[in-house]
C-alpha cells in the first residue's frame, strides 16, 4: 500500500506519510526474509538470539524517527488543531482499569474500536477485529464445532475448546466474563466499543487472562428516541437486516431493542451432499433487549437480555493433505486411514481412502457425502448491573449474570463419501456470576481505587463422539467449576505527571470432572453371524469380519449398561483440580509532556489447570497444572487532536506451559515446558487533513521453548504454536466533498506471518503467511440521515488457510479451514 496526497503538505506530514510507505513495504520484506532464514536454518533460528536483521532495524528506526519528529513538533501541531477542531480524531473512552478514561491516558497496551470504526472496517463478528489488532490471533475452531473460538494474544491462548481446559484470553461482554470458547463468537449487533488489552489482566479481570482480555461494551439506553435500520446484500446470496430502536418510556426509564437476521450460503462446494448446500455459510438470528432505570442522580439500574441462534452446514474445511496409510508417525499403532484401508475396506469390499480424494493445496471443494455437517447453537443470557454513587468519592457496583449455551455439532472429518472418521460434539451448560465493586477517590483525589469480590459457577455437559465403521467412542465430561476471588487496585498520583499503580487478586478455584453413563464408554459394532463377544478395541476388529451368507452388516450395540458397551473410565469417578493463586500488578507512569506519556509495568497471570477429556480405550484421564506468566513491559503514548501514537515492548517469562501433545487416537495436555516470549507492538492513527486519515499497526513476536520435558515428543527447537513473527495492518480513508454530501473511499490491509498449529511442527500443520485487502466506497448525504456503501473483503481473491485439525500423526491426514474468497456487498443504512 502506498499513501499519497496531491495537495501540498507540511514537512511533518510528508515525513509521516513517507514513513508509512516504508513501514508497509519494509515489514513485508522483513517477514519474508526472516521466514526464508528460518526454513533455511531452523535450528540456528530457534536457538537464535532473538536478533533483528538490518531490514527490521531500519523499520523500527523509521518508526522511532516518525514518532520523535511528531513529538518535537507537538506544540505547533496542538496550536493548529485548536483551529481545526472539525478534523480532530474521535475520542475513545476505555474501561481497562474498571473506570472510564481516555485511551491515550491509560498506561496499558490497548487497541480500541468505536462503533463507527467497527462499521467502517466492515467488522460484523468479533473475530474480525484480529485484522486490525497487532499481536492478536482470533479464529474459529478448526473442528466440526466452528461456533467456538480460538484466541491468542502475544502468543498466549488456548488451542482446544473442551470445558476441562481453561482459556488463555478472557472475553467480557458488558463486564460479564464469558468463560468458554464455545458460543463466544459475539455478533456485532449494538456494540459501542471493543477493547483488546494485551498482557496479563488478572488483577481486575481475574483468572485465565494470562494473555490478555477482550472487552465488548454495548450501547446503553438513553433518554432520547432514536433508531436505525440497515440492509445488506452480497456474495453467496448473503442477506442481512439489523437495526435498533431506543425508546424513552418515562423520564427515568428507557429501553433499547436491537436485532440481526442473516442468511448466507457456504463457499466450500460439496457436490456429494444431498442438499447441495456448501460449507462455511450460516443463518443467524440475534436479539438484545436493554432497559435502564435512573430513579435518582445517584442510582442507575441496567437490565439486559440477549438471545442468538446460529446454524451452519459445518466449518469451511477441505481435505488438507495427502493420505498417509502407513503406521502412525512416531507413535505405536496405525493411523485411522491405514486402519480403514487394511481392515474395514478390505473385508467389506469398500473403496479405499487414498490420495484420489485429495484435490490439491488450493481448493474450495469438499467431497463429503451425506448429511454429516451441521452446527447449531443457541446462546441466551441476562445481566443486571446496579451502580450506586454513595457519595462524591464512593461508588458501589453490582454485576449479576446468567448464561445458557446449547451447541449441537457433527462433522465429516475425512471429506469423502466414505465413513472413515465422523464425529459429533454436544455442548450444553450454564454459567452464573456475581461481582461486587467498591471504588472511589481519596487524598484530595490523588488516589483512585477499586476493590471487589467475585464469584463464578458453571455446569457443563460436553459429549465428544467419534464414529468409525467398527466402533463408536464416546468421551466427554460433566464439569462443575466454581471460582471466587477478592481483588483491589490503587493508583496514587505523586504529582500531576507521576503516578504509581499497585494491585493484586487472590483466586480460589475448584474444577471437577465427573464420568457417568452419558460418556466415557466404547460402543462396539459387531457381526451378528459371528459367535463370541464383540471386539473390545479396533486392533481386534479383524475378528469381526463377515463370514457366511447370513452376514447382513454391522449391528449397533445398546448404550451402557447394556451388554456390548464397555466403560473406559469407572462410572461416577470424580476428577478434581483445586488451586489458589495470588496475582500482583505494578505500574509506574509518567506524563513527560501534555502529549507524551510513558510507563513501565510488571504483571503476573495464570491459567487454571484441568484434565484431558477425550479418552481413547486403554487410557485414563490425565490432569495438568496451571501455567504462569511474569510479564515486564515498557510503553509510551503520544497524542494530539490529530495524531495518536502508541508502542510497547514486553518480555514474558512463561512457566509450566500447557502443551497439547498428539498421541494415538487423540491428544493430551501436559505441562511440558517453559518458554520465553518477547516482542512489541506499534500503532499510529493520523488525521492528515480534514478529509484524509491513515492508520498503521505492527507487531513482532519471538519465542522459544525452555526446559522441555524429555518425555514429550517435540523438540525444544520447535516454534511455539500460534506465535506469528510479524503482523501488520494499515488503512487509508479519504472523504471527497460533494455538493450533496461526501463520498468516502477506504482501503484496509492486513498481513500475518506463518505459524504452526501444534507443538510437533509437522509441515501439514503449518499455515503460510498471507495478506488481505478490504475496501469500501460510501456515500453520505449532507443530512447524514442515510448512507449507501459498496464493500469488498479479500478483494484480491487471495486463497488462504488459517486453521485446521492437529491430528496428522493419528489420522493420517489433516483438514484445513479455508478463508472466504473475494466477497462483495451493498449496504444501505437509514437513521430515524
C-alpha positions in Angstrom: 0.0 0.0 0.0 1.3 3.5 -0.9 -0.1 6.5 0.8 -0.1 9.7 -1.3 -1.6 13.1 -1.4 -1.8 15.6 -4.2 -2.0 18.8 -2.2 0.9 20.5 -0.6 1.8 19.2 2.9 3.7 20.4 5.9 7.2 18.7 6.3 6.0 16.8 9.3 3.1 15.3 7.4 5.3 14.5 4.4 7.7 12.7 6.8 4.9 10.8 8.4 3.3 9.6 5.2 6.8 8.6 3.8 7.4 6.6 6.9 4.0 4.8 6.5 5.0 3.8 3.0 8.3 2.5 4.2 6.9 0.6 7.1 4.4 -1.4 5.0 7.0 -2.2 2.4 9.8 -2.9 4.8 7.7 -5.0 7.2 6.6 -7.3 4.4 10.2 -7.7 3.2 11.4 -8.3 6.7 8.9 -11.0 7.3 9.7 -12.8 4.1 13.4 -12.6 4.7 13.1 -14.0 8.3 10.9 -16.8 7.0 13.4 -17.7 4.4 16.2 -17.7 7.0 14.0 -19.8 9.3 13.4 -22.5 6.8 17.0 -22.5 5.6 18.3 -22.9 9.1 15.6 -23.7 11.5 17.9 -24.9 14.3 20.0 -21.8 14.1 17.0 -19.5 14.3 15.2 -21.4 17.1 18.3 -21.4 19.2 19.0 -18.0 17.9 19.4 -14.9 20.0 16.3 -13.0 19.0 18.4 -10.8 16.7 16.8 -8.5 14.2 18.1 -8.2 10.7 19.0 -4.9 9.0 15.6 -4.6 7.4 13.9 -4.9 10.8 16.3 -2.5 12.4 15.6 0.1 9.7 11.8 -0.4 10.1 11.9 0.3 13.9 14.2 3.2 13.3 11.8 4.7 10.9 9.0 4.4 13.4 11.2 6.0 16.1 12.1 8.8 13.8 8.5 9.5 12.9 7.4 9.4 16.5 10.3 11.7 17.5 9.6 14.3 14.8 5.9 14.2 15.7 6.6 14.8 19.4 9.1 17.6 18.8 6.6 19.4 16.7 3.7 18.6 19.1 3.3 22.2 20.3 2.9 23.7 16.8 0.5 20.8 15.9 -1.6 21.4 19.0 -2.0 25.1 18.2 -3.0 24.2 14.7 -5.6 21.7 16.0 -7.3 24.3 18.1 -8.2 26.0 14.8 -9.1 22.8 13.1 -11.4 21.0 15.6 -13.6 19.7 12.8 -10.8 17.4 11.7 -9.9 16.1 15.1 -9.8 12.3 15.8 -12.8 10.8 17.6 -12.0 10.4 21.3 -12.1 6.8 22.6 -13.1 6.1 26.2 -11.9 2.8 27.6 -12.6 0.8 30.8 -9.4 -1.2 31.1 -8.9 -0.1 34.7 -12.6 -0.5 35.7 -13.2 3.2 35.3 -13.9 5.4 32.3 -10.8 7.2 31.0 -9.3 8.3 27.7 -7.5 5.6 25.7 -4.3 7.7 25.5 -4.3 8.4 29.2 -4.4 4.7 30.2 -0.9 3.2 30.8 -1.9 -0.2 29.3 -1.3 -1.6 25.8 -4.7 -1.4 24.2 -6.3 -1.4 20.8 -9.8 0.0 20.9 -12.6 0.4 18.4 -15.6 2.6 18.4 -18.9 1.6 16.7 -18.0 4.0 13.9 -14.6 2.3 13.4 -16.2 -1.2 13.5 -18.6 -0.2 10.8 -16.0 1.4 8.6 -13.8 -1.7 8.8 -16.8 -4.0 7.9 -16.4 -5.9 11.2 -19.6 -7.9 11.6 -18.3 -10.6 14.0 -15.9 -10.3 16.9 -13.1 -12.5 15.4 -12.6 -10.0 12.6 -11.0 -7.4 14.9 -7.8 -9.5 14.6 -7.3 -8.0 11.2 -6.8 -4.6 12.8 -5.2 -5.6 16.1 -1.4 -6.2 16.4 -0.5 -9.3 18.2 -4.0 -10.9 18.1 -4.9 -14.2 16.6 -8.6 -14.8 16.7 -10.1 -17.5 14.6 -13.0 -20.0 14.7 -12.1 -23.5 15.9 -10.9 -26.0 13.3 -13.1 -28.9 14.3 -16.7 -29.6 13.3 -17.9 -27.2 16.1 -17.0 -24.0 14.4 -19.2 -21.9 16.7 -16.3 -21.8 19.1 -13.3 -19.5 19.1 -9.5 -19.8 19.4 -7.9 -16.6 20.8 -4.2 -15.8 21.3 -2.7 -12.5 22.3 1.1 -12.2 22.2 1.4 -15.9 21.5 -0.6 -16.9 24.7 -4.0 -18.6 24.4 -5.8 -21.9 24.3 -5.7 -24.4 21.4 -8.7 -26.6 22.5 -12.2 -25.7 23.4 -13.3 -28.5 25.8 -14.6 -27.3 29.2 -12.0 -29.2 31.2 -9.4 -26.8 29.8 -9.2 -23.1 30.6 -9.0 -20.3 28.1 -5.9 -18.0 28.0 -7.6 -14.8 26.9 -10.6 -13.5 28.8 -13.7 -12.3 27.0 -16.0 -9.9 28.8 -19.4 -8.6 27.5 -20.7 -5.7 29.4 -18.5 -6.6 32.3 -19.6 -10.3 32.4 -17.0 -13.0 31.9 -17.6 -15.5 29.1 -15.6 -18.4 30.3 -15.9 -20.9 27.5 -14.7 -20.7 23.9 -17.9 -22.4 22.9 -20.5 -19.8 22.0 -18.1 -16.9 22.3 -18.3 -15.7 18.7 -20.1 -12.5 19.5 -22.2 -10.8 16.8 -21.5 -7.1 16.5 -25.2 -6.1 16.8 -25.3 -3.0 19.1 -21.7 -2.5 20.2 -20.4 0.8 21.5 -16.7 -0.2 21.9 -14.4 -3.2 21.7 -11.1 -3.1 23.7 -8.3 -5.5 23.3 -6.0 -5.5 26.3 -2.5 -7.1 25.9 -0.7 -8.8 28.7 -2.0 -10.4 31.9 -5.1 -8.7 33.3 -5.6 -10.9 36.3 -5.8 -8.2 38.9 -9.1 -6.6 37.7 -10.4 -9.3 35.3 -9.4 -12.5 37.0 -8.1 -15.9 36.1 -7.5 -17.0 32.6 -6.5 -13.6 31.3 -2.8 -14.7 31.2 -2.6 -13.5 27.6 -4.9 -10.5 27.8 -8.6 -9.6 27.7 -11.2 -8.5 25.2 -13.9 -6.2 26.5 -17.1 -5.7 24.5 -19.3 -2.9 25.7 -22.9 -2.5 24.4 -24.7 0.8 23.7 -26.8 1.7 26.7 -30.4 3.0 26.6 -30.7 6.8 26.6 -33.4 9.4 27.3 -33.9 10.4 23.6 -35.8 8.4 20.9 -33.6 7.2 18.1 -33.5 4.3 15.7 -31.7 2.9 12.7 -32.2 0.1 10.1 -29.6 -1.5 7.9 -29.9 -3.7 4.8 -27.1 -5.7 3.2 -27.0 -8.0 0.2 -23.9 -9.6 -1.3 -21.9 -12.6 -2.4 -23.1 -16.2 -1.7 -26.7 -15.0 -1.5 -25.9 -13.1 1.7 -28.7 -11.0 3.1 -28.6 -9.2 6.4 -31.0 -6.9 8.2 -30.1 -5.3 11.5 -31.2 -2.3 13.5 -32.2 -0.9 16.8 -34.8 1.4 18.4 -34.2 3.4 21.6 -37.4 4.4 23.4 -37.7 6.7 26.5 -40.8 5.2 28.3 -40.6 7.8 31.0 -38.3 10.5 32.3 -36.3 7.9 34.3 -36.9 4.7 32.4 -35.5 3.9 28.9 -35.3 0.8 26.7 -33.2 -0.2 23.7 -34.1 -3.1 21.4 -31.7 -4.4 18.7 -31.6 -7.4 16.4 -29.9 -9.0 13.5 -31.1 -11.6 10.9 -28.7 -13.0 8.4 -28.6 -15.8 5.8 -25.6 -16.7 3.8 -24.7 -19.8 1.6 -21.4 -21.6 2.0 -18.4 -21.0 -0.2 -17.0 -24.6 0.1 -18.7 -26.7 -2.6 -20.0 -30.1 -1.5 -21.0 -31.9 -4.7 -21.7 -35.2 -2.9 -24.1 -33.7 -0.3 -27.7 -34.5 -1.0 -28.7 -30.9 -0.1 -26.1 -29.3 -2.2 -25.5 -26.6 0.4 -21.9 -25.5 0.7 -20.0 -25.3 4.0 -19.0 -22.0 5.5 -22.4 -20.3 5.3 -24.7 -19.6 8.2 -28.1 -18.5 9.3 -28.1 -16.1 12.3 -30.8 -14.6 14.5 -29.5 -12.4 17.3 -31.6 -10.1 19.6 -30.9 -7.9 22.6 -33.1 -6.0 25.0 -31.6 -3.4 27.3 -33.6 -1.5 30.0 -32.2 1.4 32.1 -33.9 2.9 35.2 -32.5 6.0 36.7 -34.6 6.8 39.8 -32.2 9.4 41.1 -28.9 11.1 40.2 -27.0 8.6 42.4 -28.6 5.3 41.3 -28.6 3.6 37.9 -30.1 0.1 37.2 -29.3 -1.7 33.9 -31.0 -4.9 32.9 -30.2 -6.6 29.6 -31.0 -9.9 28.0 -29.7 -11.4 24.7 -30.6 -14.4 22.6 -28.8 -15.7 19.5 -29.3 -18.8 17.3 -26.8 -19.7 14.6 -27.0 -22.6 12.2 -24.4 -23.6 9.6 -23.5 -26.5 7.4 -20.2 -27.0 9.1 -16.9 -25.3 9.1 -15.4 -24.2 5.8 -13.0 -27.2 5.7 -11.4 -29.2 3.0 -9.1 -32.3 2.9 -5.8 -30.5 3.5 -3.1 -33.1 2.8 -2.4 -36.4 1.1 -3.4 -39.6 2.9 -0.8 -41.5 4.9 -1.7 -45.2 5.1 1.5 -46.2 6.9 1.8 -46.8 10.7 1.4 -43.7 12.8 4.3 -41.3 12.5 6.4 -41.7 15.7 3.5 -43.4 17.5 2.6 -47.0 18.3 -0.3 -48.5 16.3 -1.6 -47.5 12.9 -3.2 -44.4 11.5 -7.0 -44.2 11.1 -6.5 -44.2 7.4 -4.5 -47.4 7.5 -7.0 -49.0 9.9 -9.8 -48.2 7.5 -8.0 -49.4 4.4 -6.4 -52.6 5.8 -9.3 -53.8 7.9 -12.7 -52.3 7.1 -12.4 -51.6 3.4 -10.6 -54.9 2.7 -13.1 -57.2 4.5 -16.2 -55.3 3.5 -15.2 -54.6 -0.1 -15.4 -50.9 0.2 -13.4 -48.3 -1.8 -10.1 -47.3 -0.3 -9.4 -44.0 1.3 -6.4 -42.7 -0.7 -5.0 -39.7 -2.4 -7.7 -39.7 -5.1 -9.8 -37.7 -2.7 -7.1 -35.0 -2.2 -8.0 -32.1 -4.6 -4.7 -30.2 -4.2 -3.4 -27.4 -2.0 -5.8 -24.7 -3.2 -9.4 -25.9 -3.4 -12.8 -24.7 -2.4 -14.4 -28.2 -2.7 -15.0 -31.0 -0.1 -16.1 -34.4 -1.3 -18.0 -35.1 1.9 -21.2 -37.1 1.4 -24.4 -37.5 3.3 -25.8 -35.1 5.9 -22.9 -35.2 8.2 -22.1 -31.5 8.5 -24.3 -29.4 10.7 -23.7 -27.0 13.6 -26.5 -25.4 15.5 -26.0 -23.2 18.6 -28.4 -21.3 20.9 -26.9 -18.9 23.4 -29.1 -16.8 25.8 -28.1 -14.7 28.8 -29.1 -11.9 31.1 -27.2 -9.5 33.3 -28.2 -6.9 35.9 -25.9 -4.0 36.8 -26.6 -1.7 39.7 -24.5 1.4 40.3 -24.9 3.5 43.4 -23.0 6.7 43.9 -22.9 6.7 47.7 -21.0 9.9 47.9 -18.8 12.2 45.9 -15.9 9.8 46.2 -17.5 6.5 46.8 -19.4 4.2 44.3 -20.8 0.7 44.7 -21.5 -1.5 41.7 -23.1 -5.0 41.5 -22.9 -7.1 38.3 -25.0 -10.3 38.2 -25.3 -12.6 35.2 -26.7 -15.9 33.9 -25.8 -17.5 30.6 -27.0 -20.7 28.9 -25.3 -22.5 26.0 -26.6 -25.3 23.8 -24.5 -26.4 20.8 -25.0 -29.5 18.7 -22.3 -30.1 16.1 -21.5 -33.0 13.8 -19.0 -33.3 11.0 -17.3 -35.5 8.4 -13.6 -35.4 9.1 -12.4 -37.5 6.1 -14.2 -35.3 3.5 -15.2 -38.3 1.4 -18.4 -40.2 0.7 -17.0 -42.9 2.8 -17.4 -43.4 6.6 -13.7 -43.3 7.6 -13.9 -40.8 10.5 -17.0 -38.9 11.5 -17.7 -37.1 14.8 -20.1 -35.1 16.9 -19.8 -32.6 19.7 -22.7 -31.7 22.1 -22.1 -28.9 24.5 -24.8 -27.9 27.0 -24.3 -25.8 30.1 -25.0 -22.7 32.1 -22.9 -20.2 34.0 -23.7 -17.8 36.8 -21.6 -15.0 38.2 -21.8 -12.2 40.8 -19.4 -9.3 41.3 -19.4 -6.5 43.8 -17.2 -3.5 43.3 -16.4 -0.6 45.6 -14.5 2.3 44.1 -13.6 5.8 44.9 -11.1 8.6 45.4 -9.0 9.7 48.4 -6.3 12.2 49.5 -7.9 15.1 47.6 -8.5 12.9 44.5 -4.8 12.0 44.3 -5.7 8.3 44.8 -8.1 6.3 42.6 -9.0 2.9 43.9 -11.3 -0.1 43.3 -11.8 -3.2 45.3 -14.2 -6.1 44.8 -15.4 -9.7 45.4 -16.2 -12.1 42.6 -17.9 -15.5 42.4 -18.4 -17.7 39.3 -20.0 -21.1 38.8 -20.7 -23.2 35.7 -22.1 -26.6 35.0 -21.4 -28.2 31.6 -22.1 -31.5 29.9 -19.9 -32.0 26.8 -20.0 -35.2 24.8 -17.4 -36.0 22.1 -18.3 -38.9 19.8 -16.1 -40.3 17.1 -17.6 -42.8 14.7 -15.6 -45.4 12.9 -17.0 -48.3 10.8 -16.3 -50.9 13.5 -17.0 -49.0 16.7 -18.1 -45.7 18.3 -16.2 -44.0 21.1 -17.9 -41.5 23.4 -15.8 -39.4 25.7 -16.7 -36.2 27.4 -17.2 -34.7 30.8 -19.7 -33.3 33.3 -17.9 -30.2 34.5 -18.7 -28.4 37.8 -16.5 -25.3 38.0 -16.5 -22.7 40.8 -14.2 -19.8 41.3 -14.1 -17.0 43.9 -11.8 -14.0 44.2 -11.0 -10.8 46.1 -9.2 -8.0 44.3 -8.0 -4.4 44.7 -6.1 -1.8 42.7 -4.9 1.6 43.8 -3.4 4.4 41.7 -1.7 7.2 43.5 -0.7 10.5 41.8 2.5 11.8 43.3 2.2 14.8 41.1 0.3 16.0 38.0 2.6 13.8 35.9 3.9 10.8 38.0 1.6 8.0 39.2 2.0 4.6 40.8 -0.5 1.7 40.5 -0.4 -1.3 42.8 -2.9 -4.2 42.6 -3.5 -7.8 43.5 -6.0 -10.5 43.2 -6.5 -13.7 45.2 -8.3 -16.6 43.4 -9.6 -19.9 44.7 -10.8 -22.3 42.0 -12.3 -25.8 42.1 -12.8 -27.8 38.9 -14.5 -31.2 39.0 -15.0 -33.6 36.1 -17.4 -36.5 36.6 -17.6 -39.7 34.5 -21.1 -41.1 34.2 -23.4 -43.2 32.0 -23.6 -40.4 29.4 -20.0 -40.6 28.2 -16.6 -42.3 28.6 -17.6 -45.6 27.0 -16.9 -47.6 23.9 -19.8 -48.9 21.8 -18.6 -51.8 19.5 -20.2 -52.6 16.2 -20.1 -56.4 15.6 -21.2 -59.1 13.2 -24.4 -60.9 14.4 -23.5 -64.0 12.5 -20.2 -64.5 14.4 -20.1 -66.4 17.6 -18.5 -64.9 20.7 -18.4 -61.4 22.2 -17.9 -58.3 20.1 -14.4 -56.9 19.8 -13.2 -54.6 22.6 -10.8 -52.5 20.5 -10.2 -51.8 16.9 -7.0 -53.8 16.9 -9.2 -56.8 17.2 -11.6 -55.7 14.5 -10.4 -58.5 12.2 -12.3 -61.0 14.3 -15.4 -59.1 13.3 -15.1 -59.7 9.5 -18.2 -61.1 7.9 -18.4 -64.9 7.4 -21.0 -66.9 5.6 -24.2 -66.0 3.6 -26.0 -64.9 6.7 -24.0 -61.7 7.2 -26.2 -58.6 6.9 -23.8 -55.9 8.1 -22.7 -54.5 11.4 -25.3 -54.1 14.1 -25.2 -51.4 16.8 -24.8 -52.3 20.4 -27.0 -50.6 23.0 -25.5 -48.0 25.3 -24.3 -48.8 28.8 -25.1 -50.5 31.0 -26.4 -53.0 28.3 -24.1 -55.8 27.1 -21.9 -54.8 24.2 -20.7 -51.5 25.6 -17.6 -51.1 27.6 -16.7 -48.4 30.1 -13.3 -46.7 29.6 -13.5 -45.0 33.0 -15.3 -46.3 36.0 -18.8 -44.8 36.4 -19.2 -41.9 38.8 -15.5 -41.3 39.1 -14.7 -37.7 40.0 -11.5 -35.9 39.0 -10.8 -32.7 40.9 -8.4 -29.8 40.4 -8.2 -27.2 43.2 -5.9 -24.2 43.0 -5.3 -21.0 44.8 -3.2 -18.1 43.3 -2.3 -14.5 44.0 -1.6 -12.2 41.0 0.2 -8.9 41.7 0.4 -5.9 39.5 2.7 -2.9 39.4 2.6 0.1 37.1 4.7 3.3 37.1 3.5 6.0 34.7 4.9 9.4 33.9 3.4 12.2 31.7 6.6 13.8 30.3 4.6 16.5 28.5 0.9 17.2 28.0 1.1 15.0 24.9 3.6 12.3 25.9 3.2 9.6 28.5 5.5 6.6 29.3 5.0 3.7 31.6 6.7 0.5 32.9 4.8 -2.4 34.4 5.1 -5.8 35.9 2.2 -8.2 36.0 1.6 -11.9 36.7 -1.1 -14.1 35.4 -2.2 -17.8 35.5 -4.3 -20.1 33.5 -6.1 -22.8 35.6 -5.2 -26.5 35.4 -7.6 -29.1 34.1 -8.0 -32.6 32.6 -7.7 -34.4 29.3 -11.2 -35.0 28.2 -11.1 -37.1 25.1 -10.1 -40.5 26.3 -9.3 -43.4 24.0 -9.5 -47.0 25.1 -6.8 -48.1 27.4 -6.1 -44.6 28.7 -7.2 -42.7 31.7 -7.9 -39.1 32.5 -4.7 -37.1 32.9 -4.5 -33.9 34.8 -2.3 -30.9 34.3 -1.3 -28.0 36.5 -1.8 -24.2 36.0 0.5 -22.3 33.8 2.0 -19.0 34.8 3.3 -15.8 33.2 5.5 -13.0 34.5 5.4 -10.1 32.1 7.7 -7.0 32.1 6.5 -4.2 29.8 7.6 -0.7 28.8 5.4 1.5 26.7 4.7 5.1 25.5 1.7 7.0 24.1 1.8 10.3 22.4 -1.2 12.2 21.1 -2.7 15.4 19.8 -6.1 16.1 18.4 -4.9 14.8 15.0 -2.3 12.1 15.8 -2.2 9.1 18.2 0.9 7.1 18.5 1.4 4.1 20.9 4.0 1.5 21.3 5.1 -1.2 23.8 7.9 -3.7 24.3 7.5 -6.7 26.6 9.2 -9.9 27.9 7.1 -12.8 29.1 8.7 -15.4 31.4 6.2 -18.3 30.7 6.4 -21.3 33.0 4.6 -24.7 33.3 3.4 -24.2 29.7 0.3 -26.3 28.9 1.2 -28.0 25.6 -1.3 -30.0 23.5 0.5 -33.3 22.6 -0.7 -35.6 19.9 -0.9 -39.4 20.6 -2.7 -42.4 19.1 -6.4 -41.7 18.7 -6.3 -38.4 20.4 -4.3 -35.8 22.3 -3.4 -34.9 25.8 -2.3 -31.7 27.5 0.7 -31.6 29.8 2.9 -29.0 31.5 5.6 -30.0 29.1 8.0 -27.0 29.1 8.7 -23.4 30.0 9.0 -20.6 27.4 10.2 -17.1 26.8 8.3 -14.8 24.5 9.2 -11.2 23.8 8.3 -8.6 21.2 6.4 -5.4 20.8 3.6 -3.5 19.1 3.3 -0.2 17.5 0.2 1.7 16.4 -0.4 5.1 14.8 -3.6 6.9 13.7 -3.4 10.3 12.0 -5.9 12.7 10.6 -3.6 14.1 8.0 -6.2 16.6 6.8 -9.9 17.1 7.5 -10.6 14.5 4.8 -7.6 12.1 4.9 -7.0 9.6 7.7 -4.4 6.9 7.8 -3.5 4.2 10.4 -0.8 1.6 10.9 -0.5 -1.3 13.3 2.6 -3.5 13.7 3.6 -6.4 16.0 6.7 -8.6 16.2 6.9 -11.7 18.4 9.8 -14.0 19.1 9.6 -17.1 21.3 11.4 -20.2 22.3 10.8 -23.2 24.5 12.9 -23.8 27.6 13.3 -26.8 29.9 11.3 -29.1 27.7 10.2 -32.4 29.4 12.2 -35.2 27.6 9.2 -37.4 27.9 7.2 -35.4 25.3 7.6 -35.9 21.6 8.5 -32.5 20.3 11.8 -30.7 20.0 12.9 -27.8 22.2 13.9 -26.0 18.9 10.3 -26.1 17.6 8.3 -23.0 17.2 5.5 -22.2 19.7 2.0 -22.8 18.2 0.1 -19.7 17.0 3.0 -17.4 17.6 3.3 -15.2 14.5 6.7 -13.5 14.0 5.1 -10.5 12.2 1.7 -9.0 11.8 0.8 -5.6 10.4 -2.2 -3.7 9.3 -2.8 -0.4 7.6 -5.7 1.7 6.4 -6.4 4.8 4.5 -9.6 6.8 4.2 -10.4 9.8 2.1 -13.6 11.8 2.1 -14.3 13.5 -1.2 -16.5 16.6 -0.6 -19.6 16.8 -3.0 -22.3 19.4 -3.4 -24.8 17.0 -1.9 -22.6 15.3 0.7 -19.4 13.3 0.7 -18.0 10.2 -0.9 -15.7 8.2 1.4 -13.2 5.8 -0.1 -11.5 3.4 2.3 -8.8 0.7 1.9 -7.7 -1.7 4.6 -4.7 -4.0 4.6 -3.8 -7.0 6.8 -0.7 -9.2 6.8 0.2 -12.2 9.1 3.3 -14.3 9.1 3.1 -18.1 9.0 2.6 -20.2 12.2 2.2 -23.8 13.3 -1.0 -25.0 14.9 0.7 -27.6 17.2 3.9 -28.3 19.0 5.1 -31.1 16.8 5.7 -28.6 13.9 4.8 -31.0 11.2 4.6 -29.4 7.7 1.0 -30.5 7.4 0.2 -28.2 10.4 2.0 -25.1 9.0 -0.2 -22.2 7.9 1.5 -19.9 5.5 1.7 -16.2 5.5 -1.0 -14.2 3.7 -2.2 -10.7 3.2 -5.7 -9.4 2.7 -7.1 -6.2 1.2 -10.6 -4.9 2.0 -12.2 -1.8 0.5 -15.3 0.3 0.5 -16.9 3.3 -1.2 -19.6 5.0 0.9 -21.9 7.9 0.0 -23.2 10.1 2.9 -25.6 12.9 2.1 -25.4 16.3 3.8 -28.3 15.4 6.1 -26.4 12.3 7.3 -29.7 10.6 7.7 -28.8 7.7 5.4 -25.8 6.2 3.6 -25.1 3.6 1.0 -21.9 1.7 0.5 -20.3 -0.8 -1.8 -18.0 -3.1 0.2 -15.4 -5.7 -0.6 -13.5 -8.2 1.5 -10.4 -10.0 0.2 -10.8 -8.0 -2.9 -7.6 -9.6 -4.5 -9.3 -13.0 -4.1 -6.4 -14.4 -2.1 -6.6 -18.1 -1.2 -5.6 -18.6 2.4 -5.9 -21.1 5.3 -6.0 -20.0 8.9 -6.5 -23.3 10.9 -7.1 -27.0 10.7 -7.0 -30.2 12.6 -3.9 -31.1 14.5 -4.2 -34.9 14.0 -2.0 -35.9 11.1 0.1 -38.3 13.2 -3.0 -40.1 14.4 -5.4 -40.0 11.5 -3.0 -39.9 8.5 -4.5 -36.8 7.0 -5.5 -33.2 8.1 -8.4 -31.0 7.3 -7.8 -27.2 6.7 -10.1 -24.3 7.4 -10.1 -22.1 4.3 -10.9 -18.4 4.3 -13.6 -17.0 2.1 -12.6 -15.8 -1.5 -13.5 -12.3 -2.7 -16.8 -11.1 -1.3 -18.8 -8.0 -2.4 -21.7 -6.4 -0.6 -24.1 -3.4 -1.0 -25.2 -1.9 2.3 -27.9 0.7 2.9 -28.5 2.3 6.3 -31.1 4.7 7.4 -31.2 6.7 10.7 -34.6 7.8 12.1 
